[in-house]
C-alpha cells in the first residue's frame, strides 16, 4: 500500500523494522482486540433483513414572551440607554481581557520557539556551510542554481541552454564531450523534476540526475549538488525527503567511490532543507553507516564534513551521546585527511551544539579528561600514546569554543558596546586556527565584537577579579588543577607526550591571554614546583622536579610569550631546576627533556647557552657536573655549541 501510493521511504523503513512479522496471523499483528469477522461471514450475513425503523414523531416548540424573566420589550430598552452602554462596555472589557491572554500566550510561545532554535552566529553558520562545495560562479552553475517556476521562465531557460546542448550532441563521440553534454542537461532535468505533476516521472528524472555521469569528478559533483540544493529550496522539506533522499539511499553502497562520495556530500548540502526529524534520524544513521563501513578515505572525509553540518542543525539533545561517540570513532580513523576533517569541521560544530546545551565545560571537556586519566591509570606497563594523542588533540580543538564561552558568560557582557574606533585585534593575539570554525571571532560572531569583549576581559582580570564569573572559575579551579595533575603523571622520558602537552598548554595560554597566563596559570605551576635553593633537602630531593611537569611548564607556558621579561623568567626557571636537581642528587631527565624540546627551535639556542654557562661557573661542583652532562644533550637536538 505504501509503495503504491509513492511512500517509498516509509515502505522501506516499515519493511525493515517489521521483517519478522507475519501479517496474515491476527495474533501477531492484532492490537489486543477481537479478530473481525471473516469476509465469507460478512457475505453470508449480507442478506439478513435490517431491524425495523423506530417510530418518529414531529415536535415543535415556541417561546411565550410572557414567560420571559424581566421586561424585554423594545420600549424598556429605549427607556434605559445606560443598560445598553454598560453591556457594550462589558463586552469590550471581556474582549480586551481575551486579547491580553492571547498576547501573553503568544509571547510564551515565541520564547519557547527561541529555546528550540539553534543560536549559531551567522558567521559561524556561513563558515560551516562553506564546506559544502557548491558551484555558481560559471554560466552553467548559475543556470543550475536557478529553478524555473513558470512557463515563461522555462522557455527562457530552454532558449539559453539548447544552443549549448545541440553542438555537443553532434560532436559527442569522445568521453569528455559526453560528460560535458551531461552537465548541460542538468538544468533541464532539475527544472522538469520540479514542475512535473506526476510523482513517478519526477522519481525517474531524479534517478537520471544521480546516474547521469558514471564517475563524476569534483566539478561535476559540485554541479549536481548545486542542482540538488536549488531543487530543495524550490520544493520544500517534504518533497526533499520523499524524492531526493531515496536517490541517495540507493547509491550508498555503489561500487564506484565517486558515487558514494556524491551521496556523502549531498547529505551535508541538503541538511538545512530537510525536516529536523529526518535530519537527526535517517540522515544521521546513513552517515554513521558510511563512516563505519566505507573503505575510501575521501568518502569518509566527506562523511565527517557532512556530519559536522548536521551537528550545526541538530536540535535533539538525546543525540548528544551519539555525536560524542562519532567524534571518538572518527578521531581514531587511520586516515590523516579524515582526522583533519574532524578537527576542522566536526569538533567545532559539535562544540557549538554542546555550548548551546550548556554542557561544553560541564560534560564534554570532563568526559575527555576522564578518558585521559583512565588511560594513564591503565598505562602502568606502557602508555598507549596514540590514544593519548587522540584525546588530547580533541581537547586542544575545544580551547577556542571554551574561551568563547568564558567571554560570552562574563559579568561584563551587558556593557559591550560596538564603536567604530574599537582597536583591531593583534595578528599574534591568538594561535593560527586549524579552520575558520576554530577562529574565536567566527564563534563570537565578528572581529569587532571579539575586540570589544577582549578589552573588557583584560580589564576585568586586571582590576575587578573573577567573582561571579562561573565559567572562568571552572577553568581556574577545576580544569587547570586537573590538567596539571595529569601532567605530573606523564612519563618524562616520552618525548612525544611531552611535546603534545607542551603544544596544548602553549595554545591554551595564547588563547586565554597574557594576563590570565601570568595571574592564573603560572602561579598554579609555581605552587607545585616550589623552587628554592635554600629549601633543598639532599636526602629526599624534590620529586615533582623529576616529572614531566618541568619540561611542559618550561616549553608550554614560559615560551608562549617571547618578550625580554618572559625570556628572563624561563632562564631563571631552568637555572633553578638545574641547581635543585644537582644539589638533591635527583635524575636529570626532566631538565634534559626541557633542553630537547627547546633545542628543536633555533630561537632558544642562545637562551640554552646562557643556562649552561650559569652551570659552568656555579660555585657548587655538583651543579658544574650537571652542566657538563647537559652539554651532551644539545648535540642530539641540532644545537652546535
C-alpha positions as CSV (number, residue, x, y, z in Angstrom):
1,X,0.0,0.0,0.0
2,X,2.7,2.5,1.0
3,X,4.8,1.7,-2.2
4,X,1.8,2.0,-4.5
5,X,1.0,5.4,-3.0
6,X,4.5,6.8,-3.6
7,X,5.7,6.5,0.1
8,X,8.9,4.8,-0.9
9,X,11.0,5.8,2.1
10,X,8.2,4.8,4.5
11,X,7.7,1.4,2.8
12,X,11.4,0.7,3.1
13,X,11.6,1.7,6.7
14,X,8.3,-0.2,7.5
15,X,9.5,-3.4,5.9
16,X,13.0,-3.2,7.6
17,X,11.5,-2.7,11.0
18,X,8.9,-5.5,10.6
19,X,10.7,-8.1,8.7
20,X,9.9,-10.9,11.3
21,X,6.2,-10.3,11.5
22,X,3.5,-12.5,9.8
23,X,0.9,-10.0,8.6
24,X,-1.6,-12.9,7.9
25,X,-1.6,-14.0,11.5
26,X,-4.0,-11.9,13.6
27,X,-2.4,-12.9,16.9
28,X,0.9,-11.4,15.6
29,X,-0.4,-8.1,14.4
30,X,-3.6,-7.6,16.4
31,X,-3.8,-4.8,18.9
32,X,-5.5,-6.7,21.8
33,X,-8.9,-6.6,20.2
34,X,-11.1,-9.4,18.9
35,X,-10.5,-10.6,15.4
36,X,-13.0,-9.1,13.0
37,X,-15.4,-11.4,11.2
38,X,-14.2,-13.2,8.1
39,X,-15.1,-11.9,4.6
40,X,-17.2,-15.0,3.9
41,X,-19.2,-14.5,7.1
42,X,-19.9,-10.9,6.0
43,X,-21.1,-12.1,2.6
44,X,-23.4,-14.7,4.2
45,X,-25.0,-12.1,6.6
46,X,-25.3,-9.5,4.0
47,X,-28.9,-10.6,3.2
48,X,-30.1,-10.5,6.8
49,X,-33.0,-8.0,7.0
50,X,-32.3,-4.9,9.0
51,X,-34.1,-4.2,12.2
52,X,-37.4,-2.2,11.7
53,X,-37.0,1.6,12.0
54,X,-38.2,3.2,15.1
55,X,-41.4,5.3,15.2
56,X,-40.8,9.0,14.9
57,X,-43.0,12.0,15.9
58,X,-42.7,15.6,14.7
59,X,-42.4,18.0,17.6
60,X,-42.2,21.8,17.6
61,X,-41.8,24.5,20.3
62,X,-42.1,28.2,20.6
63,X,-41.3,30.8,23.3
64,X,-44.1,32.6,25.2
65,X,-42.9,36.1,25.6
66,X,-44.9,36.5,28.7
67,X,-43.0,33.8,30.5
68,X,-39.6,35.5,29.9
69,X,-37.9,36.8,33.2
70,X,-37.8,40.6,33.4
71,X,-39.1,43.1,31.0
72,X,-37.5,42.7,27.5
73,X,-39.7,45.0,25.4
74,X,-38.0,47.4,23.0
75,X,-39.6,50.3,24.8
76,X,-38.0,49.4,28.0
77,X,-34.6,49.2,26.2
78,X,-35.1,52.6,24.8
79,X,-36.0,53.9,28.2
80,X,-32.8,52.6,29.6
81,X,-29.9,53.5,27.2
82,X,-27.4,53.2,30.1
83,X,-28.1,49.5,30.2
84,X,-27.0,49.0,26.5
85,X,-23.9,51.1,27.1
86,X,-23.0,49.0,30.1
87,X,-23.4,45.8,28.2
88,X,-21.2,47.2,25.4
89,X,-18.5,48.2,27.9
90,X,-18.6,44.7,29.5
91,X,-18.2,43.1,26.0
92,X,-15.2,45.4,25.3
93,X,-13.6,44.6,28.6
94,X,-14.0,40.9,28.0
95,X,-12.5,41.1,24.5
96,X,-9.6,43.2,25.9
97,X,-9.0,40.5,28.5
98,X,-9.1,37.8,25.9
99,X,-6.6,39.8,23.8
100,X,-4.2,40.2,26.7
101,X,-4.4,36.4,27.4
102,X,-3.6,35.7,23.7
103,X,-0.8,38.2,23.7
104,X,0.8,36.5,26.8
105,X,0.3,33.1,25.2
106,X,1.9,34.4,22.0
107,X,4.9,35.8,23.9
108,X,5.3,32.5,25.8
109,X,5.2,30.5,22.5
110,X,7.8,32.8,21.0
111,X,10.1,32.3,23.9
112,X,9.7,28.5,23.7
113,X,10.4,28.6,19.9
114,X,13.6,30.6,20.6
115,X,14.7,28.0,23.0
116,X,14.2,25.3,20.4
117,X,16.0,27.3,17.7
118,X,19.8,27.0,17.3
119,X,21.7,30.1,18.1
120,X,24.8,29.8,15.9
121,X,26.3,33.1,14.9
122,X,25.7,33.9,11.2
123,X,29.4,34.0,10.6
124,X,29.9,30.5,12.1
125,X,26.9,29.1,10.1
126,X,28.3,30.6,6.9
127,X,31.7,29.2,7.6
128,X,30.2,25.8,8.3
129,X,28.1,25.7,5.1
130,X,31.2,26.8,3.1
131,X,32.4,23.1,3.4
132,X,29.5,22.2,1.1
133,X,31.2,22.6,-2.3
134,X,28.7,24.5,-4.5
135,X,29.3,25.7,-8.0
136,X,27.6,29.0,-9.0
137,X,30.4,31.1,-10.5
138,X,30.0,29.9,-14.0
139,X,27.3,30.1,-16.6
140,X,26.2,26.6,-16.1
141,X,26.4,26.8,-12.3
142,X,24.3,29.9,-12.4
143,X,21.8,28.1,-14.6
144,X,21.6,25.1,-12.3
145,X,21.1,27.3,-9.2
146,X,18.0,28.9,-10.7
147,X,14.9,26.8,-11.0
148,X,12.3,27.9,-13.5
149,X,9.0,28.4,-11.8
150,X,6.7,29.4,-14.7
151,X,6.1,28.7,-18.3
152,X,7.8,31.9,-19.4
153,X,10.9,31.2,-17.3
154,X,11.0,27.6,-18.7
155,X,11.0,28.9,-22.2
156,X,13.8,31.4,-21.4
157,X,15.9,28.6,-19.8
158,X,15.4,26.4,-22.9
159,X,16.5,29.3,-25.1
160,X,19.7,29.7,-23.0
161,X,20.5,26.0,-22.7
162,X,19.7,24.4,-26.0
163,X,22.3,26.4,-28.0
164,X,24.9,24.8,-25.7
165,X,23.4,21.3,-25.9
166,X,22.9,20.8,-29.7
167,X,26.5,21.3,-30.8
168,X,27.6,18.8,-28.1
169,X,25.1,16.3,-29.3
170,X,26.5,16.5,-32.9
171,X,30.1,16.1,-31.6
172,X,29.5,13.7,-28.7
173,X,31.9,11.0,-29.8
174,X,34.6,11.4,-27.1
175,X,34.0,10.6,-23.5
176,X,34.9,14.2,-22.5
177,X,32.3,15.6,-24.8
178,X,29.7,13.2,-23.5
179,X,30.4,14.3,-19.9
180,X,30.1,18.0,-20.9
181,X,26.8,17.2,-22.6
182,X,25.5,15.5,-19.4
183,X,26.4,18.6,-17.4
184,X,24.5,20.8,-19.8
185,X,21.4,18.6,-19.3
186,X,21.4,19.1,-15.5
187,X,19.3,22.4,-15.5
188,X,16.7,20.8,-17.8
189,X,16.4,17.7,-15.7
190,X,16.0,19.7,-12.5
191,X,13.5,22.1,-13.9
192,X,11.3,19.2,-15.2
193,X,11.6,17.3,-12.0
194,X,10.5,20.4,-10.0
195,X,7.5,21.2,-12.2
196,X,6.3,17.8,-13.4
197,X,2.9,16.8,-11.9
198,X,3.4,13.0,-12.0
199,X,5.4,11.6,-9.0
200,X,6.6,8.6,-11.0
201,X,8.1,10.8,-13.7
202,X,9.7,13.0,-11.1
203,X,11.3,10.0,-9.5
204,X,12.6,8.8,-12.8
205,X,14.1,12.2,-13.6
206,X,15.9,12.4,-10.3
207,X,17.2,8.9,-10.8
208,X,18.6,10.1,-14.1
209,X,20.3,13.0,-12.4
210,X,22.1,10.8,-9.9
211,X,23.1,8.3,-12.6
212,X,23.8,10.8,-15.3
213,X,27.6,10.6,-15.1
214,X,29.3,7.2,-14.4
215,X,32.1,8.5,-12.2
216,X,31.5,12.3,-11.6
217,X,34.6,14.3,-10.9
218,X,34.8,17.3,-8.4
219,X,33.3,19.8,-10.8
220,X,30.5,17.5,-11.9
221,X,29.6,16.6,-8.3
222,X,29.6,20.3,-7.4
223,X,27.2,20.9,-10.3
224,X,24.9,18.1,-9.2
225,X,24.9,19.3,-5.6
226,X,24.2,22.8,-6.6
227,X,21.2,21.5,-8.5
228,X,20.0,19.4,-5.5
229,X,20.2,22.4,-3.3
230,X,18.2,24.6,-5.8
231,X,15.7,21.8,-6.1
232,X,15.4,21.6,-2.3
233,X,14.9,25.3,-1.9
234,X,12.2,25.2,-4.5
235,X,10.1,22.2,-3.5
236,X,10.4,22.3,0.3
237,X,11.3,19.7,3.0
238,X,8.5,17.2,2.4
239,X,9.4,16.6,-1.3
240,X,13.1,16.6,-0.5
241,X,12.5,13.8,2.0
242,X,10.2,11.8,-0.3
243,X,12.0,12.3,-3.6
244,X,15.7,13.2,-3.1
245,X,16.7,11.1,-0.1
246,X,15.6,7.7,-1.7
247,X,18.1,8.5,-4.6
248,X,20.9,8.9,-2.0
249,X,19.9,5.7,-0.2
250,X,20.1,3.8,-3.5
251,X,23.7,5.0,-4.1
252,X,25.0,4.4,-0.6
253,X,26.7,1.1,-1.5
254,X,27.5,1.8,-5.1
255,X,30.7,0.2,-6.4
256,X,32.2,3.5,-7.6
257,X,33.6,5.6,-4.7
258,X,32.7,8.8,-6.7
259,X,29.0,7.9,-6.4
260,X,29.3,7.2,-2.7
261,X,31.2,10.5,-2.3
262,X,28.3,12.3,-4.1
263,X,25.9,10.7,-1.5
264,X,28.1,11.8,1.4
265,X,28.3,15.4,0.2
266,X,24.6,15.5,-0.7
267,X,23.6,14.6,2.9
268,X,25.5,17.7,4.2
269,X,24.4,20.0,1.4
270,X,20.7,19.1,1.9
271,X,20.8,19.2,5.7
272,X,19.4,22.7,6.0
273,X,16.4,21.8,3.8
274,X,15.3,18.6,5.5
275,X,12.7,18.1,8.2
276,X,14.5,18.1,11.6
277,X,13.2,14.7,12.5
278,X,14.7,13.1,9.3
279,X,17.9,15.1,9.8
280,X,18.6,13.7,13.2
281,X,17.5,10.1,12.5
282,X,17.7,8.8,8.9
283,X,20.4,11.1,7.6
284,X,22.5,10.7,10.7
285,X,22.2,6.9,10.5
286,X,23.1,6.9,6.8
287,X,26.3,8.9,7.5
288,X,27.2,6.8,10.6
289,X,26.9,3.7,8.5
290,X,29.1,5.1,5.7
291,X,31.7,6.2,8.3
292,X,31.9,2.8,9.8
293,X,31.8,0.7,6.6
294,X,33.2,2.7,3.7
295,X,36.8,1.9,2.8
296,X,37.6,5.0,0.7
297,X,39.3,7.8,2.6
298,X,37.8,10.5,0.5
299,X,34.3,9.2,1.2
300,X,34.8,9.1,5.0
301,X,36.3,12.6,4.8
302,X,33.2,13.9,3.1
303,X,31.0,12.0,5.6
304,X,32.8,13.8,8.5
305,X,32.2,17.2,6.9
306,X,28.5,16.4,6.4
307,X,28.2,15.1,10.0
308,X,29.7,18.5,11.1
309,X,27.0,20.3,9.1
310,X,24.3,18.0,10.7
311,X,25.7,18.9,14.1
312,X,25.2,22.6,13.2
313,X,21.5,22.0,12.7
314,X,20.5,19.1,15.0
315,X,18.3,20.1,18.0
316,X,17.6,16.8,19.7
317,X,19.5,16.7,23.0
318,X,19.1,12.9,23.1
319,X,21.5,12.7,20.1
320,X,24.4,14.2,22.1
321,X,25.9,10.9,23.2
322,X,25.7,9.6,19.7
323,X,27.6,12.6,18.5
324,X,30.2,12.1,21.1
325,X,30.8,8.5,20.1
326,X,31.0,9.6,16.5
327,X,33.7,12.1,17.4
328,X,35.8,9.4,19.2
329,X,35.3,6.9,16.3
330,X,36.3,9.4,13.7
331,X,39.4,10.6,15.7
332,X,40.6,7.0,15.7
333,X,40.4,6.8,11.9
334,X,43.6,5.6,10.3
335,X,43.4,8.3,7.5
336,X,45.1,11.6,8.3
337,X,42.7,13.5,6.0
338,X,39.7,12.1,7.9
339,X,41.2,13.2,11.3
340,X,42.0,16.6,9.9
341,X,38.3,17.0,8.8
342,X,37.2,16.0,12.3
343,X,39.3,18.9,13.8
344,X,38.4,21.4,11.1
345,X,34.6,20.8,10.9
346,X,33.1,18.2,13.2
347,X,34.5,19.1,16.6
348,X,33.9,22.9,16.2
349,X,30.2,22.2,15.2
350,X,29.8,19.6,17.9
351,X,31.3,22.0,20.5
352,X,28.9,24.8,19.3
353,X,26.0,22.5,20.0
354,X,27.4,21.5,23.4
355,X,27.7,25.2,24.2
356,X,24.0,25.8,23.3
357,X,23.1,22.9,25.5
358,X,25.2,24.4,28.3
359,X,27.4,21.3,28.7
360,X,30.7,22.2,27.0
361,X,32.6,22.7,30.2
362,X,30.4,20.5,32.4
363,X,30.1,17.4,30.3
364,X,32.1,17.4,27.0
365,X,35.5,18.5,28.3
366,X,35.3,16.5,31.6
367,X,34.5,13.4,29.5
368,X,37.7,13.7,27.6
369,X,39.7,14.4,30.8
370,X,38.2,11.3,32.4
371,X,39.3,9.2,29.4
372,X,42.9,10.6,29.6
373,X,43.0,9.8,33.3
374,X,41.7,6.3,32.7
375,X,44.3,5.8,30.0
376,X,47.1,6.9,32.4
377,X,45.9,4.6,35.1
378,X,45.9,1.7,32.7
379,X,49.3,2.5,31.3
380,X,51.5,1.2,34.1
381,X,53.0,-1.3,31.7
382,X,53.2,1.0,28.7
383,X,51.1,4.1,27.8
384,X,49.0,4.0,24.6
385,X,50.5,7.2,23.2
386,X,48.2,7.1,20.1
387,X,45.1,7.2,22.2
388,X,46.5,9.9,24.4
389,X,47.2,11.9,21.2
390,X,43.6,11.4,20.1
391,X,42.0,12.6,23.3
392,X,44.5,15.5,23.8
393,X,44.1,16.7,20.2
394,X,40.3,16.8,20.7
395,X,40.8,18.7,23.9
396,X,43.1,21.2,22.1
397,X,40.4,21.8,19.4
398,X,38.0,22.7,22.2
399,X,40.1,25.5,23.5
400,X,38.6,28.2,21.2
401,X,35.0,27.4,22.0
402,X,35.8,27.2,25.7
403,X,37.3,30.7,25.6
404,X,34.3,31.9,23.7
405,X,32.0,30.5,26.5
406,X,34.2,32.4,29.0
407,X,33.7,35.6,27.1
408,X,30.0,35.2,26.4
409,X,29.2,34.4,30.1
410,X,31.4,37.1,31.6
411,X,30.0,39.7,34.0
412,X,30.7,42.5,31.5
413,X,28.8,41.2,28.5
414,X,25.9,43.6,29.2
415,X,28.3,46.5,28.9
416,X,29.6,45.6,25.5
417,X,29.2,48.5,23.0
418,X,30.5,48.4,19.4
419,X,32.1,51.6,18.3
420,X,33.9,52.5,15.1
421,X,37.0,53.2,17.0
422,X,37.4,49.7,18.5
423,X,41.0,48.8,18.2
424,X,41.9,45.9,15.9
425,X,43.0,42.6,17.3
426,X,46.7,41.9,17.1
427,X,47.6,39.3,14.5
428,X,49.6,37.3,17.0
429,X,46.9,37.5,19.8
430,X,45.6,34.0,19.0
431,X,47.3,30.9,17.6
432,X,46.6,30.3,14.0
433,X,43.3,28.4,13.8
434,X,43.1,25.0,12.0
435,X,40.0,26.2,10.2
436,X,37.6,29.2,10.1
437,X,35.4,27.3,12.5
438,X,38.1,27.4,15.2
439,X,38.6,31.2,14.9
440,X,37.3,32.8,18.1
441,X,36.0,35.7,16.1
442,X,33.9,33.4,13.9
443,X,32.5,31.7,17.0
444,X,31.7,35.0,18.7
445,X,30.2,36.5,15.5
446,X,32.6,39.2,14.3
447,X,36.1,40.6,15.0
448,X,34.5,43.9,16.2
449,X,32.5,42.1,18.9
450,X,35.6,40.0,19.9
451,X,37.8,43.1,20.1
452,X,35.3,44.8,22.4
453,X,35.0,41.7,24.6
454,X,38.8,41.3,24.8
455,X,39.2,44.9,26.1
456,X,36.7,44.3,28.9
457,X,38.1,40.8,29.5
458,X,41.6,42.1,30.2
459,X,40.3,45.0,32.3
460,X,38.2,42.6,34.4
461,X,41.1,40.2,35.0
462,X,43.5,43.0,35.9
463,X,41.3,45.2,38.1
464,X,38.0,43.5,39.1
465,X,38.8,39.8,39.5
466,X,36.7,36.7,38.8
467,X,34.0,36.9,41.4
468,X,30.7,35.6,40.0
469,X,32.4,34.5,36.7
470,X,31.3,30.9,36.8
471,X,32.8,29.7,33.5
472,X,36.2,31.2,34.2
473,X,36.2,30.0,37.8
474,X,35.6,26.5,36.5
475,X,38.7,26.9,34.3
476,X,40.8,28.1,37.1
477,X,39.6,25.9,40.0
478,X,38.8,22.6,38.2
479,X,40.1,22.4,34.7
480,X,43.7,23.7,35.3
481,X,44.4,21.7,38.5
482,X,43.2,18.5,36.8
483,X,45.4,19.2,33.8
484,X,48.4,19.9,36.0
485,X,47.8,16.7,38.0
486,X,47.6,14.7,34.7
487,X,50.9,16.3,33.5
488,X,52.6,15.1,36.7
489,X,51.7,11.5,35.8
490,X,53.2,11.7,32.3
491,X,56.5,9.8,31.8
492,X,59.1,12.4,31.3
493,X,61.2,10.2,29.0
494,X,58.3,10.1,26.5
495,X,59.3,12.9,24.2
496,X,56.0,12.5,22.2
497,X,53.8,13.0,25.3
498,X,55.9,15.9,26.5
499,X,55.7,17.6,23.1
500,X,51.9,17.0,22.9
501,X,51.2,18.5,26.3
502,X,53.6,21.4,25.7
503,X,51.8,22.3,22.5
504,X,48.4,22.1,24.3
505,X,49.5,24.4,27.1
506,X,51.1,26.8,24.6
507,X,47.8,27.1,22.7
508,X,45.8,27.3,25.9
509,X,47.9,30.2,27.2
510,X,47.9,32.1,24.0
511,X,44.2,31.8,23.6
512,X,43.4,32.9,27.2
513,X,45.9,35.8,27.0
514,X,48.9,37.1,28.8
515,X,47.2,38.5,31.9
516,X,45.4,35.2,32.5
517,X,48.6,33.2,32.0
518,X,50.6,35.4,34.4
519,X,47.9,35.6,37.2
520,X,46.2,32.2,36.9
521,X,48.3,29.6,35.1
522,X,51.9,30.4,36.2
523,X,51.0,30.6,40.0
524,X,49.5,27.2,40.0
525,X,52.6,25.6,38.4
526,X,54.9,27.6,40.7
527,X,53.0,26.5,43.8
528,X,53.5,22.8,42.8
529,X,57.2,23.2,41.8
530,X,58.3,25.4,44.7
531,X,61.8,26.0,43.5
532,X,64.1,27.3,46.2
533,X,67.8,26.7,46.5
534,X,67.7,27.3,50.3
535,X,65.0,24.6,50.8
536,X,66.7,21.8,49.0
537,X,66.9,18.6,51.0
538,X,69.7,16.5,49.5
539,X,68.4,13.3,51.2
540,X,64.9,13.4,49.7
541,X,65.2,15.7,46.7
542,X,62.1,17.3,45.1
543,X,60.1,14.6,43.4
544,X,57.9,16.8,41.3
545,X,61.0,18.2,39.6
546,X,61.8,14.8,38.1
547,X,58.3,14.6,36.4
548,X,57.1,15.9,33.1
549,X,55.7,19.0,34.8
550,X,59.1,20.7,34.4
551,X,59.5,20.5,30.6
552,X,55.9,21.1,30.0
553,X,55.8,24.2,32.1
554,X,59.1,25.4,30.6
555,X,58.2,24.8,27.0
556,X,54.4,25.1,27.1
557,X,53.8,28.0,29.5
558,X,57.0,30.0,29.8
559,X,57.6,30.2,26.0
560,X,54.1,31.3,24.9
561,X,55.2,35.0,25.1
562,X,58.6,36.0,23.9
563,X,59.4,39.4,25.4
564,X,62.6,40.0,27.4
565,X,60.9,39.6,30.8
566,X,59.5,36.2,29.6
567,X,62.9,35.0,28.5
568,X,64.4,36.0,31.8
569,X,61.8,34.1,33.6
570,X,62.5,31.0,31.5
571,X,66.2,31.3,32.0
572,X,65.8,31.7,35.8
573,X,63.5,28.7,36.0
574,X,65.9,26.4,34.1
575,X,68.8,27.6,36.2
576,X,66.8,26.9,39.4
577,X,65.8,23.4,38.2
578,X,69.5,22.7,37.3
579,X,70.6,23.8,40.8
580,X,67.9,22.0,42.7
581,X,68.3,18.7,40.8
582,X,72.1,18.8,41.2
583,X,72.1,19.5,45.0
584,X,69.4,16.9,45.6
585,X,71.2,14.2,43.5
586,X,68.0,13.7,41.5
587,X,67.7,12.3,38.0
588,X,68.2,14.9,35.3
589,X,65.5,13.5,32.8
590,X,63.2,16.5,33.3
591,X,65.9,19.0,32.6
592,X,67.1,17.0,29.6
593,X,63.5,16.9,28.2
594,X,63.3,20.7,28.6
595,X,66.6,21.1,26.6
596,X,65.4,18.7,23.9
597,X,62.1,20.4,23.4
598,X,63.6,23.9,23.5
599,X,66.6,22.9,21.4
600,X,64.3,21.9,18.5
601,X,63.7,25.7,18.0
602,X,66.7,27.8,16.9
603,X,65.2,30.8,18.7
604,X,66.1,29.3,22.0
605,X,69.7,28.2,21.3
606,X,71.2,31.3,22.8
607,X,69.0,31.1,25.8
608,X,70.1,27.5,26.5
609,X,73.7,28.5,26.2
610,X,73.1,31.1,28.9
611,X,71.7,28.4,31.2
612,X,74.6,26.1,30.5
613,X,77.1,28.9,31.2
614,X,75.3,29.5,34.6
615,X,76.1,25.9,35.5
616,X,79.6,26.1,34.3
617,X,80.6,29.0,36.6
618,X,78.5,27.9,39.5
619,X,80.2,27.6,42.9
620,X,78.9,24.1,43.5
621,X,80.8,21.2,41.9
622,X,77.5,19.3,41.7
623,X,76.0,22.0,39.5
624,X,79.1,22.2,37.3
625,X,79.0,18.5,36.9
626,X,75.3,18.7,35.8
627,X,76.2,21.4,33.3
628,X,78.9,19.2,31.8
629,X,76.4,16.4,31.4
630,X,73.9,18.7,29.8
631,X,76.4,19.6,27.1
632,X,75.7,16.2,25.7
633,X,72.0,16.8,25.1
634,X,72.1,19.7,22.6
635,X,74.4,17.7,20.3
636,X,71.3,15.5,19.7
637,X,69.0,18.4,19.1
638,X,70.9,20.1,16.2
639,X,72.3,22.7,18.6
640,X,76.0,23.1,17.9
641,X,78.0,24.7,20.7
